[in-house]
Amino acid sequence: MSTRIYTLPIEETGWHVPSGGTTAFSWDYDEGRDRLLTLYEKGKKRQWNAAERIDWSQPVDIDDPLGTPDEAIAIYGSPTWERLRPRERAQVRHHTAAWQFSQFLHGEQGALICASKIVQTVPDLDSKFYAATQVMDEARHVEAYSRYLREKLELAYPINPHLKALLNDVISDGRWDMTYLGMQVLIEGLALAAFGVIRDMATNPLGRAVNAYVMQDEARHVAFGRLALRDLYPQLTQAERDEREEFCVEACYLMRDRFTGEEIWRTLDFDADECIEYVERSDTFRQFRGMLFSRIVPTLRDIGLFGPKIQAAFADMGVLGFEQVDIEDLMANAQSIPRAAASTLACGANDRAANTPRMPSRPSWSRSR
């Protein structure tokens, strides 16, 4: 990606993370766990080419890249928003989309590194098989998001400090299950929800398509993490589970705080403190932030990390009710393709048959364009 489109020079934001861990070889080539091998088969069959599956000729209005309603802007209705002229509001929409997709891009590169690390460190061969398909998935996602930013938005943001801190913890920890927990369950679980908001709400077909196809892959990745950790965590001591729950609490607070958009408001030279205060008090933002945890809460309960500390943290965030959500239904929805996204396909009949589109419901506060 050209360095010209970044809000900060990349030589100021370069990052090297020491990572520990032991490389694990397995000589057990017998067939492994059926559900993991089934995911591996899906991973092989559902590979797609970002250069061909998505129609990159679709136009994007740089003043309204995603075609979302004004109500979806974090500072909509704030004193800052009310002072802005139409040209300035268009600039907010442009920078908001660039910031969102930049964080998706950086998160996907983190997932690429973590998936390759899982191949290296996880002890069982069936997990290595599936993680190898995920490496290719994540490379494709990095390709798609970087192309969208470079060709369509011509603007990109550095990695958000909260995401950077969490990735640093995940990558530097040498234990393979912490890579699963931090990336497959927490970061990708939250990303799935964020992708889904854009997929379901945006009216621009290119933005919808990119997120819809990435979501299909990510739903398998989260399922991979669930299966592996659900087998492991009952075998750990209570002290080991407590340590992992403490990590989850800290990680969830980091993720909760990363969506205030502070970098956007400072780049645009707004009163950032006023904007952040408004965003944190906004009912719309609380609803959005709650949706972000809709997959993380039931997944943590499913894998056996749902002790008092985690429950207290989720109660504090106002998302504890998601523990009753059917995670299988959510993952099935994550693999659906909206018609508007499917219309951007530049693929053959076999691809279309394999991805029958369904239109998910849109948030209640969205409006038609």
N, C-alpha and C positions, 0 to 999 in steps of 0.2 A: 504494500500500500504506500502511496506517495506520502512523504512526511509533510507535504504542503497543506494537507487538509486537517491536520491536528491543531487543536486549540493551544497546545503547548508543544514545543520541540521534543521529538522523541529522545534526543540525547539527554534531556533533563529527566526523563521518566523511565529510562531503561531499568531492568530489574533482573537480578540473578539470585536464585534461592538455593542454598545448600539443601540437599535432600538425602536423608539416610535410608536405610533399608538393606535387607539381604536378598540377593537374587536366589529364587527357589526353583530348582529343577524337579520334575516329577518323572519317574520311570514307570508310573502306572498308566499304561495306555488302554486299559480296559474301559468299556463304556462307563460314564459317570452318571450323575444325577439327571433323571429324565427331564425335569422342568428346565434345568439350565441348558441341556442339549437342545431342547425345543426352542428356547430363546436363541441359541446359536444358529439353528436352522433358519429362524425368522430373520436373524441378522444378516445371514448370507443372501437370502432371497429378496430382502427389501432394500438392498443397496440401490442408490439412485445417483444419477450424474447431475450435479448442480448446474452444469453448463447446458444440459439438454432438457432436463425435467422442467425447469423454470423458464418462462418466456421473458428474457431480459430486455426485450424491445418495448415492454410495457412502459408508458410514460409515468413519471412521478412529478407532481407539482411541488417544487421545492418550498413553496410558501405554505403548503398543507400536505406533507408527504404521505401521511397515512389516511387522510380523509376522515379523521375522527372528530366528534363534536367538541366544541369549545369546553364543554363541561368536563371533558377528560383531561384538560390541562390542569396541572397541580395547583396553580395559583389562580385559576378561574374564580372570579367573584371577589378577589382580594383588592385592597386599595391600590396595590401596584398594577394589577390587571386593568382596573377601571381607569387608570391614568394613561394607559398605552393607546397610541394611535393604531389604525389598522395595519400599517406597515410594520410597526413594532410587534404587534400580535402575531403577524406572519413569521417574524423572526423567532419568536418564542416557539412556535410550532416546529420550525425547522431545527432549532437547537435541541428541543425536547426529543424529537425523533432521532437526531444524531447521537444524543447522549444515551438514549435507550439502546439503540442498536450497537453503539460502541461497547456498552457494558455486556450485552449479549456476546459480542465478538470476543472480548477479553475473557469472559467466563468460559466460552467454548475452547479457547486456547488452553485455559487451565484444565478443562476436562480432557483435552487431547493429551496433555502431559500426565494427568492422573491415570487415564486409561492405559497408557504405555507403561506406567509404573506398576499397575495392577498385573499386567502380563508378566512383569519381571518378578514381583514379590509374592503373588498369591500362590499357595502351595499346591492346589489341585488343578489338574489339566483341563477339566471341563470349564472352569472359570477362565483359564488362560485363553481357551478357544473363543469364548464369548467376548472377552475383553479385547481380543484382536479385531473382532468386527467393529467394536466400539471405537477403536483408534481410527479406523477408516471413516466411521460416521462423523467423528469430531473434526477430522481434517476437512471433510466436506462442509461442515457447518462454518468453520473458520473461513473457508473459501467463499461461501455464500454471503455471510455477513460483511466480510471485507469488500466484496464486489459491490454490494448494495451501497455501502458507505462511500466507496471510492467513485462509482459511476453515477449514482443517483443523488446522493446527498452532498457529496463533495465537502464533507465536514466530519470530523471525528474527535472524540474526547479521550483523554487518558483513563486508565482504570480508576474506578472509584476507590477511595481509601478503605472503606469498610470491606468491599469485595477483596481488595488486595490483602488486607490483614487476615481474612479467613483463608484465602488461597495459600498464604504463607504458612499458616498453621497446618493445613492439610498436606501440602507438598513436603514440608520439612519433617513431618512425623514418619518414622520408619516402619510403623506397624501397618500391615496391609489392610486390616479392617478399618483403620481410621481414614484411609483413603476412600474406601467404600462409603463410610458414614458421612464424611465431610462433603464428598463430591456427588456420589450417586443418590444419596438420600436427601441431603440438605440443599446444596447449591442447585442441583438439577431438579429437585422437587419444587423449589421456589421458582426456578426458571420456567418450568412447565406452566405454572399458573400465569406468569407474566406473558409468556408466548400466547397463552390462550386468550388473554384479554385483548391482545392485538388481533389475533386470528378472528375472534368473534365480533369485534367492534369496528375495526378498520374497514373502510370502503374502497381503498386503493387495492386493486387485485394483486399487485406485485408484493407489497408488504404483507398481505394476508398469506400469499402462497409461500413465501420464504419461511414464515413462522409456522405454518401448518405442516410443512414437510419436516422441518426440524423437530416439531413436537412428536411426530410419529416415531422418530428414532429415540427421542428422550424418554418416551413412555417405556420403551424396552429397557433403557439403561436403569431407570428407577426400579423396574421390576427385577432386574439383575441384582441390584444392591439389596433389595428386600429379601430375595431368596437366599443369598449368601449369608447375610447377617442373621436372618431368622434361624438358620441352622447353627450359627456360631454362638450367639449371645447367651442361650440357656446354659452353655458349657462354662461360661466365665464365672469368676467369683463375684460376690456382691461388691467388693471393693473395685474390681475392674469395671463392672457395670456402672457404679457410681461415678467413676472417672469419666466414662463416656457420656453419661447424662450431663455432667458438669460442662463438658465440651459442647454438647448440643445446646445448652442454655446460653452460653456465651455466643455461640455461632448464630443462634436465632435472633438475639438482640442486635448483633452486627448486621444481619440481613434486614431486620426491621428498619434500621436507621439509614440504610443506603439509598432509600428511594425518595428522600426529601428534595433531591435535585440541586443541592448547594452549588455544585460546579457550574450549573447552567446560569443561576442567578448572578454569580460572581463574574462569569465570563461576559454576561450582558450588562454588567455594571449596574445591576439593580441593588436595592437595599436587601442584601441576602438574609440578614437576621429577620427582617419583617416577613420576607417570603417564607422562610423556614418555619417561623412561628405560625403563620397562617396555614401552611400545609399540614403541620402536625395537629392542628385543631380542626381541620376540615373533615366533615362527615364523609365526603366523597373519598378522601384519602384513607380514612379509617376503613371504609368499605373495601377499597382496593387492597389495602394492606392485609385485611382479614382474608381476602381471597388468595393472597399469595401463600398463606399457610394451610390452605385447604388440603394439600397433598402431604405436607410434612407431618402434620399432627397425627392423622390416622396411620401413616407409615411408621412413625416412631412407636406408636402403640402396637402395631403389628409385629415389629421386630423385638419387642420386649424391653424397650427403653422408655418407660412411662411412669417413673417414680415420682415422689412428692416434689422434687425440685423442678422437674420438667412441667408438671401439672401447674405448679405455682407460677412459673414463668409464662405459660400459655394463658393462665387466668389473668395475669397482669396485662398481657397483650390483647386480651379480649377475643382469643381464638380457641379457647378450650373446647367449645361446642363441636369443633370439627372432628373430635375423636370418634364420633358416631358415624361419620361419613363412610360410605362404601367405597373403599379405595379401588376396587376392581371396576366399578362403574366410572369413576373418574379417569382411570387409565384407558378405558374403552373410548371415552369421549375425546381423550387426547390424541387418539389415532384416527379421528374423523377428519375429512377434508371438506371445507365449505365449498359450495358451488362456485363462488367468486374466485376462490383460490384455484379450484380445479380448472377454471376457464383459462388460466394462464399456461396450461400444459403445452409443451411442444414435444409430446412423446407419442409412442405408437399405441396400438389397440391393446396390447398386453398390459402396458402400464395403466391404461385407463380402466381395464377390467379389474385389475388388482387393487384399485383405489377408488371404489365406488363412493361418490361424494355424499355427505350428509351435512345439513346446515344446523350448527348448534344455535342455541338461543342466545340473544344479545342481552347485555346488561340493561337493567330497567332505566338507567339514566342516559342511555345512548339515544340518538335520534337518526332518522333516515336522512340521507343527503339527496 
